[in-house]
């Protein structure tokens, strides 16, 4: 009962927005030519799901997002650990460069990557990985350098060397911070996935939205947007549930 109460409170605004969406179109508070009713959008999603067309675009998009996020995790966590192992002076010297790189617009990088790799799948996955790696790396670094000093001091008193200290003490202590960075990166993965699919793609939810907009297929366009919004909510919910299950309130 408590769970249902919490869920109802959390999603009251979402439900109210959906009701307002439907009502505003039905009562013609907005022009139906530009905003279709929610029920028509849901009907279209059901029809596309029945034919398998939606599943095709959805699975391709999820594969690209998962690939980019996985690469960011594989590269970002070790980079954060390595940076934490450097001296304070080196981190101060390297920090501004990393901050500058992290603020480069991913779509500037996208065009640079196209020059070397073309507009194929590796390019789309690479741009997602570029956007995701920074929150993961910085969160790992923050978790490592802000680990509980008393626990680290106690571990060192037992004679743990750097590798064992990192893997057995520092990394577990930094885990909540890493999960926080991963949750943020997952949101970036969806955001830049859609944008990447709108440029030089022939499949995926971003491509679906772009072609629908170009052909003035308003219902299809809103369907793609709604699916992405639901994906974002589901993904964030999964990350939050993972944090609660692992007992880390930092990402709840």
N, C-alpha and C positions, 0 to 999 in steps of 0.2 A: 504493500500500500504506500509506504514511504517512497519507494522507487518511482511509482506512478505519479505521486504528488510532485516529486522533484522534476520529473520529465515534463509534466504538464506546465510547471512554472517556467522551465527553461525554454520551452518551445511555444509559449503563449503568443509571443510577438510574431513568430514565424507563421503560426496558424492564422493570426489576425491579418497578417499581410496577404496571405493566400486568399482569404475570404474577401478582403478588400479588392484584390486583383479581379476576382470573378465578378463581384458586384459592380465594380466600376465600368466593366465592359458591358455587362448585361443591361445596366441602366443607362448606358451610353454617356457616362461621365467622361470617358475617353473615346477616341475614334477607334472602332474595331478594325479598321484597315491597318492601323499601326500597332495595336496591342490586341492579340487574340485572347479569348476567354481561357482561363486555366483548364476548364474541362475539355476544351478542344485540343489543347496542348497535350494533356494526359492521354486523350484518345489517340492522337497521332503517335505518341510514344508507344502505346500499346500495339498499334498497328505495325509499327516498324519493328517492335520486338518480336511480334508473331512471324514476320517474314525473315527475320535473321539479319536484316540490314543494320539495325542498331547494334546488335551484338558484335558485328564485324568492326565497326568504327570504335566501339567501346573497348574491345579487347586490344586493338592496336594502340589506342591512346594509353591504356593502363600499362601495356608492355613498355612503351617509351618512357613513361613517367617512372616506372619501377626500375628500369635500366639506368636512367640518369641518377636516381636517388641512391641506387646500390653503388654506382661508381663514386658518388660523392662520399658515401660512408666509408668505402674501402680506402679512399685517398684522404678524406678529411680527418678521420680519427687518428691515424698514424702521424699525420702532419701536426695535429694539435699536441700529441704526445711528444713528438720531437721538439717542437717549439718550447714546451714546458721544461724540457731537459736542458735547454740552452741557458746560459747565464743571463742575469737580468740586463746587463749592458747590451748583449746581442739582441735580446727581445726588444729593447727600446730602439735599437738601430733598425731592426727589420720591421717592426710594427707599422710605421707609417707607409712602407711600401705595400704591405699586405692590406692595410686599410684602403689605400688608393686602388689596388687591384679589385678589392671587393666592391668598390663603388662604381666600377666601370659598367656602363649599361650592357646587359647581356646581349642585346641586339646589335651592338657595335661588334662584340666578339663573334656573334652569329655570322656577320658578313665577312669577317676575317677568316673564320673557319671554312666558309663556303669556297673561298679562294683556293684553299689547300685541299679540301676534302669533297667539294661539290655539295649538292643539296640533297644528299641521300639520308638514309636512316642514321648513320654515325653522327652526322651534323646535328640532327634534332636531339639525339640523346646527349651529345656533348654540351649543347647549350643549356639543357636541363641540369646536367652535372655541374656546370660552371656556376649556375645560380644557387645550387644546393650546397656546394662544398663549403662556402664561407660560414654560414651559421653553424654548421657541424664542426668545422675546424676551430672557430673561436669559442664555441661552447665547450669543446673538449679541453682547449687550453685553459679557459677560465676554471673549469672543474678541477683540473690538475693542480694549478698554482694556488687555488683557494681551498685545497683539501685541509681537513682538520689537522692543525699543526701538532696537537698532542698525540693523535694516533700515529702520524708519520714519525714523530720523535720516538715513540715507543717501539715502532717497527724497526727503526734504525738501531735502537739499543740492543735488539736481538741479532744484529749483524747482517741484516738483509742487504744484499748488493743492489745496484741500481735496477737491473732487469727484474729481479724478484720483487723489489719494492714497488716498481711500476705496475706489474701485472697482478700482484697479490694485494696491494694496498691502495695505491693512487688511482688506478683505473676503476676499481669498484666504488671508491669515494666520488669519483667524477661521473659515475654512471647517470645519476639524475640530471646533471647538466648536459650530458651527451643526448639524453632522451629529449630534453627541452629543445636543443638545437635540431634534432631530427624531426620533431613535430613542426617546427618552423620551416624546415627545409621541405617537408612533405607538401606544405601549402605552396611554397615556391615552385615545386615540381609541377603541380597542376596549373598554376598561373602561366608559367613559361612554356609548358607543353602546348596549351591552346594557341598561344601566340606563335610558336614555332611551326605548328601545323597549318597556320594560315599563310605561310610563306613556302612555296615550292613543295607542297604535299598533295597527295592524291587520296588520302585516307585519314581517318581519325576524327574526333569530335570537333577539333578546330577547323579542319577542312569542311566538315559538314556545316558548321555555322557560317563559314566564309562563303561557300557556294550558295547557301540559302539566302544570305544577305545580297549577294550579287544578282540573284535571280528573283529577288523580292518574294521569297517564300517565307513569309513572316512566321507561320505556325512552326515550320521546321526550324527556323532560327531560334525561336523561343524555346523549343524543345531541347535543342542542344545546350542552351544556356541553363535551363532548369536541371538537366542531367548533371552538368558540371557543378552546379550549386549543391545538389544532393551528394555528389561524390565528395566534395570538400567537407560537408558536414559529417558524412560517414567516416571519412579518413581521420578527421579530427577526433571523432568519438572513439575510434579504435585506438588512437594514440593515447587519449585520456584514460581509456579503460586499461590499457597496458600499464600505464603509470600507477593506477590504483592497485592493479593486480600485483605489481612488483613492489608496492609499498613505498612509492616515491611521490610525495605530495607536491614536489616541484613542478610536475607536469599535469596535475589533475585539472 
